[in-house]
Amino acid sequence: ILSAISLLFGLCFVSRKYKTKWLCLTSYFFLSLLFLLIGYLHAQIHSAPPIASNHIQNEIKEQQTVSLYGVLVKHPEVNNIKSDTKNRLVMHVKYIHHCLPKHGDIKNIKTSVLVLLTLKGCLPDELKPGDHLFVKTKISTVNTFSTPGSFNYKKHLAGKAIFLKGWIDTPSNVLKIETVESQLHFSPITSLL
């Protein structure tokens, strides 16, 4: 792509030097077309939903209560609106633990997905990126308003590779894990459900 751009800029320079208007206009046209194509492809890559059929987004069809095990990706964001404190956490989830609605069976799903979590109230401990957490949350897919021309929240989060969101009812539903003995150690998760 860089060679095509430099070739078109070179053609523009040569056409100006030798005063050939048609060559200059042609190179400007193809240069503009190339930039539009690159922008379109870039937008499609970052706003497309996950393609894999085993992606966890395809497992979560409606809002459900689950327990998540994962790692905090960045510092929590605190929003204070009219004395109402909300914390937002981005968590890289490694395991999802939930009850199947039809059978009542408990299912553990190994995954690798980013989830945006919202908590009303103060966080239990000072959390920092890299902390291992167990979280009980109501999880669902990200939806957006269908008003034409308005901000598309779903695409905005998809650009950050976030396809699921969750609501944490109370700060006691967030457990910071100091050490992880085994990847399949789920007793703290079952106590959260």
C-alpha positions in Angstrom: 0.0 0.0 0.0 2.9 2.4 0.8 4.4 1.7 -2.6 1.1 2.5 -4.3 0.8 5.8 -2.4 4.4 6.8 -3.2 3.9 5.9 -6.9 0.8 8.0 -7.1 2.6 10.9 -5.4 5.5 10.5 -7.8 3.1 10.6 -10.7 1.6 13.8 -9.3 5.1 15.4 -9.0 6.1 14.3 -12.6 2.9 15.5 -14.1 3.3 19.0 -12.5 6.9 19.2 -13.6 6.0 18.4 -17.3 2.7 20.1 -17.1 0.5 17.1 -18.1 -2.8 17.9 -16.6 -4.5 14.5 -17.4 -1.8 12.6 -15.6 -2.1 14.8 -12.6 -5.9 14.5 -12.4 -5.7 10.7 -12.9 -3.1 10.3 -10.1 -5.2 12.5 -7.8 -8.3 10.4 -8.6 -6.6 7.1 -7.8 -4.9 8.5 -4.7 -8.3 9.7 -3.4 -9.8 6.3 -4.3 -7.0 4.5 -2.5 -7.4 6.6 0.7 -11.2 6.0 0.7 -10.7 2.2 0.3 -8.1 2.1 3.1 -10.5 4.0 5.4 -13.4 1.8 4.5 -11.5 -1.4 5.1 -10.1 0.0 8.4 -13.7 0.8 9.6 -15.0 -2.6 8.6 -12.3 -4.5 10.4 -12.8 -2.6 13.7 -16.7 -2.5 13.7 -17.4 -6.1 12.5 -18.7 -8.5 15.2 -16.7 -11.6 15.9 -16.9 -14.2 13.2 -16.1 -17.4 15.1 -19.1 -19.5 15.8 -17.8 -20.5 19.3 -17.4 -16.8 20.4 -19.0 -16.2 23.7 -21.2 -13.5 22.3 -23.1 -16.2 20.4 -23.6 -18.1 23.8 -25.1 -15.1 25.5 -28.4 -14.4 23.8 -30.3 -12.5 26.5 -29.4 -10.9 29.9 -28.4 -13.6 32.4 -26.6 -13.7 35.8 -23.2 -15.2 35.5 -19.9 -15.3 37.4 -16.8 -14.2 35.6 -13.2 -14.9 36.3 -10.6 -12.7 34.6 -8.0 -9.9 34.8 -8.7 -6.2 35.1 -7.4 -4.5 31.9 -7.3 -0.9 33.0 -8.0 1.4 36.0 -11.7 1.7 36.8 -13.4 4.8 35.5 -15.5 6.7 38.1 -18.5 8.7 37.0 -20.1 11.0 39.6 -23.5 12.2 38.4 -25.8 13.9 40.9 -24.3 12.1 43.9 -24.7 8.8 42.1 -21.3 7.1 41.7 -20.8 4.5 38.9 -17.6 2.6 38.3 -16.8 1.1 34.9 -14.4 -1.8 34.7 -12.9 -3.4 31.6 -12.2 -7.0 32.3 -10.4 -9.7 30.2 -12.6 -12.7 31.0 -11.0 -16.1 31.0 -13.9 -18.2 32.4 -17.7 -17.7 32.4 -19.7 -19.7 34.9 -23.5 -19.8 34.5 -26.5 -22.0 34.9 -28.2 -23.2 31.8 -31.8 -22.0 31.8 -33.5 -25.1 30.5 -31.7 -27.8 32.4 -30.5 -26.0 35.5 -27.0 -27.4 34.9 -23.9 -25.3 35.7 -21.7 -24.6 32.7 -18.1 -23.4 32.8 -16.9 -21.8 29.6 -13.3 -21.1 28.9 -13.1 -17.9 26.8 -11.0 -14.9 26.0 -13.1 -11.8 25.7 -13.3 -8.2 27.0 -16.4 -7.3 29.0 -17.4 -3.8 30.1 -18.8 -3.9 33.7 -20.7 -1.2 35.5 -21.0 -1.0 39.3 -23.2 1.4 41.2 -21.4 2.5 44.3 -17.8 2.3 45.5 -15.4 -0.5 44.7 -14.5 -2.8 47.6 -10.7 -2.5 47.3 -8.4 -0.3 45.3 -8.2 -2.2 42.1 -5.4 -1.9 39.5 -4.7 -3.4 36.1 -3.5 -7.0 36.3 -5.7 -7.9 39.4 -7.4 -11.2 39.2 -11.2 -10.9 39.9 -14.3 -13.0 40.4 -17.4 -11.0 39.6 -21.1 -11.8 39.7 -22.9 -9.8 37.1 -25.9 -9.6 34.8 -24.3 -9.9 31.4 -25.8 -9.2 28.0 -24.7 -8.2 24.5 -24.2 -4.5 23.8 -27.2 -2.9 22.0 -27.6 0.5 20.5 -30.4 2.9 19.5 -31.6 2.6 15.9 -32.0 6.3 15.3 -30.4 7.1 12.0 -27.4 9.3 12.3 -27.0 9.0 16.0 -24.0 7.8 17.9 -23.6 4.0 17.6 -22.5 2.7 21.0 -22.3 -0.9 19.8 -19.9 0.0 17.0 -17.9 2.3 19.4 -17.3 -0.6 21.8 -16.7 -3.1 18.9 -13.9 -0.8 17.9 -12.4 -1.5 21.3 -13.1 -5.3 20.9 -15.8 -5.2 23.6 -19.0 -7.1 22.6 -20.5 -7.8 26.1 -21.5 -5.6 29.0 -22.5 -6.4 32.5 -24.2 -4.8 35.5 -22.8 -5.5 39.0 -25.6 -5.1 41.7 -23.4 -4.5 44.7 -19.7 -4.1 45.5 -19.7 -7.3 47.4 -20.1 -9.1 44.1 -16.5 -8.2 43.2 -13.9 -10.4 44.7 -10.2 -9.7 44.3 -8.2 -12.9 44.2 -4.6 -12.6 45.5 -3.3 -15.9 44.1 -4.7 -18.3 41.6 -3.8 -21.9 42.5 -5.4 -23.5 39.5 -7.2 -22.4 36.4 -10.1 -24.7 37.1 -10.6 -23.7 40.8 -14.3 -22.6 40.8 -15.4 -22.8 44.4 -15.4 -19.0 44.8 -17.5 -18.7 41.6 -20.1 -21.1 42.8 -20.5 -19.2 46.0 -21.3 -16.0 44.0 -24.1 -17.7 42.0 
